[in-house]
Amino acid sequence: MRQVVRPFAPPPSGAATISFTTADDLAVVREFVGTHAHASGLTAGRVPALKLAVSELVTNALRHTAGGGVVRVWADGDEVISELTDGGTFRRPTAEPAVRPAAAGGWGLYITGEVCDDFLYYSRPGRTVWRLVFRR
């Protein structure tokens, strides 16, 4: 997971978009992301990893922020990108974790970073944008 210092360029206007507000939305968001990522060229074998990563981020957003968020999916060159925007402020407590978390919690971001080709975020007070990059 790498923090970026400037906001990301906005997703293309044609990016597939879905909102979530409660845990009841989780399964729908997973299927939405999987369907659109596959249609964007992500191989069927990689779709489960993207669905897992998005599920972890949506769960974190619902657990640690108010108001849910928005997930977008699009293709860019040889990559499929999924982006989640939430209303939280993420402050990383330490430098890059070199090992798996030791506590019962804290696995979501670790798992997400393990399954993505690139995992980026940008956070400012009241808004965090997470980008998951998968090469096709």
N, C-alpha and C positions, 0 to 999 in steps of 0.2 A: 504494500500500500504506500503510495507516494502522495504527499501533499503538493498541490500546485499553488503558486503564489498569486496568480491572476485568475479571474473568472474564466471558465471555458468559453470558447466560441459557442453560440447557441446551436442547438440541434437543427437540422434542416426542417423546413416547413412541412415536409411530408412524413416526418417521423411518426411512427405509430405511438399513440399516447393513451394511457389509462391512469385513472386516479384511484387511490385507496384511502379509506378512513378507519376501517376496523379490521380485526382479525378475520372476520367473515369474508373479507375481500381477498385474502391471501391465495386461495386456490385459483381464483379467477385471474389474478395477476400473474401467477406462475404459468398458467396455460396460455394467456395472452402473450407473454414474453416468449415462450417456447414456439408458439405458432408463428409469430412475426420474425423471430430470429431465424427459424428454419426457412421461411419464405425469403429472407434476405441472404440466404446462402450458407448459413451455419449448418454444418453436417449434423445428421441425426444423432451421431455419437457424442457430439459436444453439447447438444441442447440440454441434456439433464444437468450438466455442470453449471450452465448459465441459469437454469431454473433454480438450482440450489443456491447459487450466489444471490440472486434477486430475492429469494425467499428469506435468506438471512438478513439482508438489508431492510426489507419491508418489516420483518419482525423487530429489528432494532429500532426502526423509525417509530413503530407503534408503541414500543416499550419505553422509549426514551424521549419522545417528542409529543407535541399535541397537534392534532389536526391532520394526521396522515401525510400523504404526499402524492407525487406524480412519477410515473415510470414511462420512459420513452425508449424506443428501439429503432435503430436504423443501420444501414450499411454505409461504409465509407471506405472505398478502395477494397483492399483485401481483408477488411475488418468488419465485424458486427459489433455495434456499440449499444449497450444498455445503460441508461442514465436514470438515477433516482434522485429526486429533489425532495427534501423534507424541511420542516420548520425548526430544526434543531441547530445547535452550535456544537461542533465537534472539536474538542481540545484533546489532542493526543497526550497522554500522561508521560510517555517516555519515547525514546528513539525507536527506530525500527525493531520490532521483536525478532530476535534471532531463533527463538524456540517457541514451541507450542505453549499456550497459556497453561499455568499451573492450577488456576482456580476453576471452580465449577462453571463460572460464567466467563465471558470474554472470547468464546470460540467463534462467534459469527464472523467477525472481521478477519480473523485468522483463516478460517475455511474459505471465505470469499477470495482472499489473496492467493490461496493455494490453487484454486481452480481456474482463475482468470489468467490470460496472457499479460494483462496489465490492469492494475486497480488503482485509480486515482481519486482524489477528492479535493474539493475547494470548500472552505467554510469561512463564513463571516457571521457576526451575531444574528441569530434568527434564521439562518439559511445554510444548509449544507447540500452540495451536489456531489454525488458519487458516480464515477464512470467505470464501467466494467467493459474491458476490451477483450474480444475473442477473435483470433485470426481464423479466417475461413480455410 
